[in-house]
Amino acid sequence: MIPQVFKEVIDLGDGREISIETGKLAKQAHGSVVVQSGKCMLLCTVVSNYRQADVDFLPLTVDYREKFAAAGRYPGGFFKREARPSDGEVLTMRLVDRVLRPLFPKDYHSETQVMIQLMSNDEDVMPDAMAGLAASAAIQLSDFPFECPISEARVARVNGEFVINPSRAQLAESDIDMMIGASADSVMMVEGEMDEISEEEMTEAIKFAHEAIKVQCAAQVKLAEAFGKKEVREYEGEREEADLAKKIHDMAYDKVYAVAKAGSSKHERGAAFAEIKEEIKATFSEEELEDYGGLVSKYYSKAEKTAVRDLTLNEGLRLDGRKTTDIRPIWCEVDYLPSTHGSSIFTRGETQALATVTLGTSREANKIDMPSYEGEETFYLHYNFPPFCTGEARPIRGTSRREVGHGNLAQRALKGMIPEDCPYTVRVVSEVLESNGSSSMATVCSGTMALMDAGVQLKKPVSGIAMGLISDADSGKYAVLSDILGDEDHLGDMDFKVTGTADGITACQMDIKVKGLSYEILVNALQQARDGRLHILEKLTDTIAAPNAEVKEHAPTMITRRIPNEFIGSLIGPGGKVIQELQKETDTTIVINEDPVTEEGIVEVLGVGTKGIDAVLAKIDSLLFKPEVGSVYEVKVIKMLDFGAVVEYMDAPGNEVLLHVSELAWERTENVSDVVNMGDVFDVKYFGVDSRTRKEKVSRKAILPKPEGYVARPPRDNNRGGRDNNRGRDNRGRDNRRDDRRPREDKKED
């Protein structure tokens, strides 16, 4: 039976469209759609168990994968099957998860999976921009309890004009690359990188993307209505006890308020809050605690959150005693680790990041191999968040999605400040040693100083700050918080990270937890973030004002040399013998790449100190050396022969030529050693390739004065003895050789 297909089309302008289709594929999933733009096709399926899981959170999994078959390719490596997700796929999962998760009810705890797959690739369409749309559209066709449709869109600015979901080529020319996640009413997520744009320009870009998202949300509603919107499933929510909630609130509120107002440290404050909680629990009998289950802890947490928020809204004070615009104390240090190529420590309050920089050749570039994109990064940043940085002991299970996301944010913040002519591949690693507040912004700050310490000539230093928000819809009060604590992130309404130079924003990441955040509040938050960012930037430049002029003594120096393609083989040698021996002899690393545009070889020479590098450059110069006819060159005798001396050009070691005995001196030379000896250095004149011998000819005597009375010998006569080349014939052409041949008949007789 032919399935009934339902379809909606969204016009993106410029002849581009996005279609959302359902009814053909994956019909046993609770919701499934195919989203297509050009030849790019995403299949999204959603499933949620009907039984609540025994947890107090939503066990939501968002999985995004790109199939290599979608691009007509095989997976790279030995194992020819898609395995663990790439960083690019993980970043897309995070983008979708951050928008979906807040829209599920807080008491909905069923295992839920959103699976998005790239089934067909189009080089002109970036699939991650449609992943949020696909996820929300599939959920709209299900019976999940989900607040409202959402979507995500990428916005770029090309030649001053905003573009929705640009191609990769357009993105390369853009000064903005932002992903916006929103419902029809509210912006909920922003993430991206920019080329030092202003706060006003960023706001305009968000508004432009939001208008496009409204159209995509409306298309989802129309598709669900045509398909037949299912009734929202019933589920068993969390138990509620209003009287118990009020009782605990009354017992806890004033005590928590007083502790919060005292402005203590994280551990002191945590211990005081835990004591209040235990005092409240002690007022209940064991039977009551068993009956109420986790309600006592739940209602205490609500009371604590309310008290802390009220303190900020009413008195403008925060948990650690700061005012809303205050930045925690900062101290910095560079060149902390003696053996790294660059290092720094950035400490802000109870957050600390130690960054290191390593310099390498293009061989160390981070290669990206995805069905939708192939390339490499010559600047990349890795972020590590070990358990001890928060005073915890927990299992270590490899790099988490959070670490990938935070590292990517810091990388995007800094990469625009790496100069285009930087010869190195640069790797920054951030080790978070303490965390109470934004460690990703600490990573940006420590990364900036470590790069400057390493001698990377940053265009401008970059700093970052995390902003928060506490708001009350009923009273209209709100407070924007600079440099938020971990607790303020948890109890607040917004987590907004902004990075930039003194001249503009380079990256951002924003998650909003409340509906209807006004653009007025957003602009105020951006302006306050700028003030805080500049304050932090001043602390960084007080520590290290400018990049070091040179790399450290133990760090490698990189020299790049271009050579014609025809000389690459000579430098490499048969089976790589020449280049391998050269690297071993000079203790350097040599990497050769071909430039297809200029048809030249790019030779990268990396080494500590100048001795080895100079030796490699001398070898390259010798390969490229071409003597000019008529020029005089200094040479050295390196081999003695009976018929001449082999000499080496002093300006190009390794380039040898034969100096024939006849070109040593004007006088007749019987023995080569009568004129020159091993190791002698003198000048010779270059005559090019001799037409007779077809070998290069140089002469010592040509630049010496002729002896007085010198008479040149007559040219050699090849017809010595009156004979010419027709040996055995007389001048009349007759054969005068002895003829011993017998008559033919004699031969027959024999």
ChimeraX attribute file (.defattr): number of C-alpha atoms within 10 A of each C-alpha:
attribute: neighborCount
match mode: 1-to-1
recipient: residues
	/A:1	3
	/A:2	5
	/A:3	10
	/A:4	9
	/A:5	11
	/A:6	15
	/A:7	19
	/A:8	18
	/A:9	17
	/A:10	17
	/A:11	13
	/A:12	16
	/A:13	9
	/A:14	7
	/A:15	6
	/A:16	11
	/A:17	13
	/A:18	19
	/A:19	17
	/A:20	24
	/A:21	22
	/A:22	25
	/A:23	16
	/A:24	14
	/A:25	16
	/A:26	16
	/A:27	13
	/A:28	10
	/A:29	14
	/A:30	18
	/A:31	25
	/A:32	30
	/A:33	30
	/A:34	25
	/A:35	27
	/A:36	24
	/A:37	22
	/A:38	15
	/A:39	13
	/A:40	22
	/A:41	23
	/A:42	27
	/A:43	24
	/A:44	29
	/A:45	26
	/A:46	27
	/A:47	21
	/A:48	21
	/A:49	13
	/A:50	15
	/A:51	11
	/A:52	18
	/A:53	14
	/A:54	9
	/A:55	11
	/A:56	14
	/A:57	13
	/A:58	19
	/A:59	16
	/A:60	17
	/A:61	15
	/A:62	21
	/A:63	19
	/A:64	25
	/A:65	23
	/A:66	23
	/A:67	20
	/A:68	21
	/A:69	14
	/A:70	20
	/A:71	19
	/A:72	10
	/A:73	11
	/A:74	14
	/A:75	16
	/A:76	12
	/A:77	7
	/A:78	6
	/A:79	8
	/A:80	9
	/A:81	12
	/A:82	14
	/A:83	9
	/A:84	9
	/A:85	15
	/A:86	16
	/A:87	15
	/A:88	20
	/A:89	16
	/A:90	20
	/A:91	20
	/A:92	21
	/A:93	25
	/A:94	17
	/A:95	23
	/A:96	27
	/A:97	18
	/A:98	20
	/A:99	25
	/A:100	25
	/A:101	16
	/A:102	16
	/A:103	16
	/A:104	16
	/A:105	14
	/A:106	13
	/A:107	15
	/A:108	22
	/A:109	25
	/A:110	21
	/A:111	19
	/A:112	18
	/A:113	16
	/A:114	25
	/A:115	21
	/A:116	26
	/A:117	20
	/A:118	25
	/A:119	20
	/A:120	22
	/A:121	26
	/A:122	18
	/A:123	16
	/A:124	16
	/A:125	21
	/A:126	19
	/A:127	24
	/A:128	25
	/A:129	24
	/A:130	23
	/A:131	27
	/A:132	26
	/A:133	26
	/A:134	30
	/A:135	30
	/A:136	27
	/A:137	32
	/A:138	29
	/A:139	27
	/A:140	26
	/A:141	24
	/A:142	25
	/A:143	17
	/A:144	26
	/A:145	17
	/A:146	18
	/A:147	13
	/A:148	16
	/A:149	24
	/A:150	29
	/A:151	29
	/A:152	34
	/A:153	26
	/A:154	27
	/A:155	26
	/A:156	28
	/A:157	20
	/A:158	16
	/A:159	10
	/A:160	9
	/A:161	9
	/A:162	17
	/A:163	22
	/A:164	20
	/A:165	26
	/A:166	22
	/A:167	16
	/A:168	14
	/A:169	11
	/A:170	15
	/A:171	18
	/A:172	13
	/A:173	12
	/A:174	21
	/A:175	18
	/A:176	26
	/A:177	21
	/A:178	26
	/A:179	23
	/A:180	29
	/A:181	30
	/A:182	27
	/A:183	24
	/A:184	19
	/A:185	14
	/A:186	17
	/A:187	28
	/A:188	24
	/A:189	24
	/A:190	24
	/A:191	20
	/A:192	20
	/A:193	26
	/A:194	24
	/A:195	19
	/A:196	20
	/A:197	18
	/A:198	17
	/A:199	18
	/A:200	11
	/A:201	12
	/A:202	18
	/A:203	15
	/A:204	13
	/A:205	22
	/A:206	22
	/A:207	15
	/A:208	16
	/A:209	25
	/A:210	24
	/A:211	12
	/A:212	21
	/A:213	26
	/A:214	19
	/A:215	15
	/A:216	27
	/A:217	21
	/A:218	15
	/A:219	20
	/A:220	27
	/A:221	18
	/A:222	14
	/A:223	21
	/A:224	21
	/A:225	13
	/A:226	12
	/A:227	16
	/A:228	11
	/A:229	15
	/A:230	13
	/A:231	11
	/A:232	11
	/A:233	10
	/A:234	10
	/A:235	15
	/A:236	11
	/A:237	12
	/A:238	12
	/A:239	11
	/A:240	11
	/A:241	12
	/A:242	9
	/A:243	9
	/A:244	14
	/A:245	17
	/A:246	14
	/A:247	14
	/A:248	22
	/A:249	19
	/A:250	13
	/A:251	16
	/A:252	23
	/A:253	19
	/A:254	14
	/A:255	16
	/A:256	24
	/A:257	20
	/A:258	13
	/A:259	20
	/A:260	24
	/A:261	20
	/A:262	15
	/A:263	16
	/A:264	15
	/A:265	14
	/A:266	16
	/A:267	10
	/A:268	12
	/A:269	18
	/A:270	12
	/A:271	12
	/A:272	17
	/A:273	20
	/A:274	12
	/A:275	12
	/A:276	19
	/A:277	20
	/A:278	12
	/A:279	13
	/A:280	17
	/A:281	17
	/A:282	11
	/A:283	10
	/A:284	13
	/A:285	10
	/A:286	11
	/A:287	9
	/A:288	12
	/A:289	15
	/A:290	11
	/A:291	10
	/A:292	16
	/A:293	12
	/A:294	12
	/A:295	19
	/A:296	20
	/A:297	16
	/A:298	13
	/A:299	21
	/A:300	26
	/A:301	18
	/A:302	16
	/A:303	23
	/A:304	23
	/A:305	19
	/A:306	16
	/A:307	23
	/A:308	25
	/A:309	26
	/A:310	18
	/A:311	18
	/A:312	23
	/A:313	19
	/A:314	11
	/A:315	11
	/A:316	17
	/A:317	21
	/A:318	24
	/A:319	24
	/A:320	18
	/A:321	15
	/A:322	17
	/A:323	15
	/A:324	22
	/A:325	18
	/A:326	14
	/A:327	19
	/A:328	18
	/A:329	11
	/A:330	15
	/A:331	14
	/A:332	21
	/A:333	17
	/A:334	23
	/A:335	18
	/A:336	16
	/A:337	14
	/A:338	10
	/A:339	11
	/A:340	17
	/A:341	22
	/A:342	28
	/A:343	29
	/A:344	27
	/A:345	27
	/A:346	29
	/A:347	23
	/A:348	22
	/A:349	19
	/A:350	20
	/A:351	24
	/A:352	27
	/A:353	31
	/A:354	26
	/A:355	31
	/A:356	28
	/A:357	24
	/A:358	19
	/A:359	26
	/A:360	21
	/A:361	19
	/A:362	18
	/A:363	16
	/A:364	16
	/A:365	18
	/A:366	16
	/A:367	12
	/A:368	14
	/A:369	15
	/A:370	21
	/A:371	23
	/A:372	22
	/A:373	14
	/A:374	9
	/A:375	10
	/A:376	14
	/A:377	15
	/A:378	20
	/A:379	21
	/A:380	20
	/A:381	25
	/A:382	20
	/A:383	26
	/A:384	20
	/A:385	21
	/A:386	20
	/A:387	16
	/A:388	13
	/A:389	19
	/A:390	15
	/A:391	12
	/A:392	9
	/A:393	10
	/A:394	9
	/A:395	8
	/A:396	9
	/A:397	6
	/A:398	7
	/A:399	13
	/A:400	12
	/A:401	14
	/A:402	15
	/A:403	17
	/A:404	20
	/A:405	22
	/A:406	22
	/A:407	25
	/A:408	19
	/A:409	26
	/A:410	31
	/A:411	24
	/A:412	21
	/A:413	31
	/A:414	28
	/A:415	18
	/A:416	20
	/A:417	20
	/A:418	17
	/A:419	13
	/A:420	8
	/A:421	7
	/A:422	14
	/A:423	19
	/A:424	24
	/A:425	18
	/A:426	24
	/A:427	21
	/A:428	26
	/A:429	22
	/A:430	29
	/A:431	21
	/A:432	25
	/A:433	21
	/A:434	22
	/A:435	25
	/A:436	19
	/A:437	23
	/A:438	24
	/A:439	32
	/A:440	28
	/A:441	26
	/A:442	28
	/A:443	34
	/A:444	30
	/A:445	32
	/A:446	32
	/A:447	33
	/A:448	31
	/A:449	34
	/A:450	33
	/A:451	30
	/A:452	26
	/A:453	27
	/A:454	27
	/A:455	20
	/A:456	25
	/A:457	20
	/A:458	21
	/A:459	14
	/A:460	18
	/A:461	26
	/A:462	30
	/A:463	33
	/A:464	31
	/A:465	30
	/A:466	28
	/A:467	28
	/A:468	27
	/A:469	26
	/A:470	21
	/A:471	21
	/A:472	13
	/A:473	10
	/A:474	6
	/A:475	7
	/A:476	7
	/A:477	11
	/A:478	17
	/A:479	20
	/A:480	26
	/A:481	31
	/A:482	26
	/A:483	27
	/A:484	29
	/A:485	24
	/A:486	17
	/A:487	14
	/A:488	24
	/A:489	21
	/A:490	13
	/A:491	19
	/A:492	23
	/A:493	21
	/A:494	25
	/A:495	22
	/A:496	28
	/A:497	25
	/A:498	27
	/A:499	29
	/A:500	30
	/A:501	23
	/A:502	16
	/A:503	14
	/A:504	16
	/A:505	26
	/A:506	28
	/A:507	28
	/A:508	24
	/A:509	20
	/A:510	22
	/A:511	19
	/A:512	23
	/A:513	20
	/A:514	17
	/A:515	14
	/A:516	14
	/A:517	17
	/A:518	10
	/A:519	14
	/A:520	10
	/A:521	15
	/A:522	16
	/A:523	15
	/A:524	13
	/A:525	21
	/A:526	23
	/A:527	15
	/A:528	17
	/A:529	27
	/A:530	26
	/A:531	15
	/A:532	22
	/A:533	25
	/A:534	19
	/A:535	14
	/A:536	22
	/A:537	20
	/A:538	15
	/A:539	18
	/A:540	25
	/A:541	16
	/A:542	11
	/A:543	14
	/A:544	19
	/A:545	13
	/A:546	19
	/A:547	22
	/A:548	16
	/A:549	12
	/A:550	13
	/A:551	20
	/A:552	20
	/A:553	10
	/A:554	13
	/A:555	21
	/A:556	22
	/A:557	21
	/A:558	22
	/A:559	17
	/A:560	15
	/A:561	14
	/A:562	17
	/A:563	19
	/A:564	13
	/A:565	17
	/A:566	11
	/A:567	14
	/A:568	19
	/A:569	13
	/A:570	14
	/A:571	20
	/A:572	17
	/A:573	13
	/A:574	10
	/A:575	9
	/A:576	12
	/A:577	11
	/A:578	14
	/A:579	21
	/A:580	16
	/A:581	13
	/A:582	19
	/A:583	19
	/A:584	11
	/A:585	12
	/A:586	16
	/A:587	17
	/A:588	23
	/A:589	23
	/A:590	22
	/A:591	15
	/A:592	20
	/A:593	15
	/A:594	16
	/A:595	12
	/A:596	9
	/A:597	6
	/A:598	10
	/A:599	13
	/A:600	18
	/A:601	19
	/A:602	18
	/A:603	20
	/A:604	22
	/A:605	23
	/A:606	27
	/A:607	23
	/A:608	18
	/A:609	16
	/A:610	15
	/A:611	12
	/A:612	21
	/A:613	23
	/A:614	15
	/A:615	16
	/A:616	23
	/A:617	16
	/A:618	16
	/A:619	18
	/A:620	21
	/A:621	18
	/A:622	17
	/A:623	18
	/A:624	14
	/A:625	15
	/A:626	10
	/A:627	15
	/A:628	12
	/A:629	13
	/A:630	12
	/A:631	12
	/A:632	18
	/A:633	17
	/A:634	14
	/A:635	23
	/A:636	21
	/A:637	21
	/A:638	15
	/A:639	15
	/A:640	18
	/A:641	14
	/A:642	11
	/A:643	15
	/A:644	19
	/A:645	23
	/A:646	18
	/A:647	26
	/A:648	22
	/A:649	21
	/A:650	17
	/A:651	14
	/A:652	19
	/A:653	17
	/A:654	16
	/A:655	18
	/A:656	18
	/A:657	17
	/A:658	20
	/A:659	23
	/A:660	18
	/A:661	21
	/A:662	17
	/A:663	18
	/A:664	23
	/A:665	19
	/A:666	17
	/A:667	14
	/A:668	11
	/A:669	15
	/A:670	12
	/A:671	13
	/A:672	19
	/A:673	15
	/A:674	9
	/A:675	12
	/A:676	16
	/A:677	15
	/A:678	14
	/A:679	13
	/A:680	12
	/A:681	17
	/A:682	14
	/A:683	19
	/A:684	26
	/A:685	20
	/A:686	19
	/A:687	17
	/A:688	16
	/A:689	13
	/A:690	11
	/A:691	9
	/A:692	6
	/A:693	8
	/A:694	9
	/A:695	12
	/A:696	15
	/A:697	20
	/A:698	27
	/A:699	21
	/A:700	20
	/A:701	17
	/A:702	18
	/A:703	12
	/A:704	13
	/A:705	9
	/A:706	13
	/A:707	10
	/A:708	6
	/A:709	6
	/A:710	9
	/A:711	10
	/A:712	8
	/A:713	7
	/A:714	6
	/A:715	6
	/A:716	7
	/A:717	8
	/A:718	10
	/A:719	11
	/A:720	8
	/A:721	7
	/A:722	9
	/A:723	13
	/A:724	14
	/A:725	8
	/A:726	11
	/A:727	12
	/A:728	13
	/A:729	14
	/A:730	14
	/A:731	11
	/A:732	6
	/A:733	9
	/A:734	9
	/A:735	13
	/A:736	11
	/A:737	10
	/A:738	7
	/A:739	7
	/A:740	6
	/A:741	8
	/A:742	8
	/A:743	8
	/A:744	8
	/A:745	8
	/A:746	9
	/A:747	9
	/A:748	7
	/A:749	6
	/A:750	5
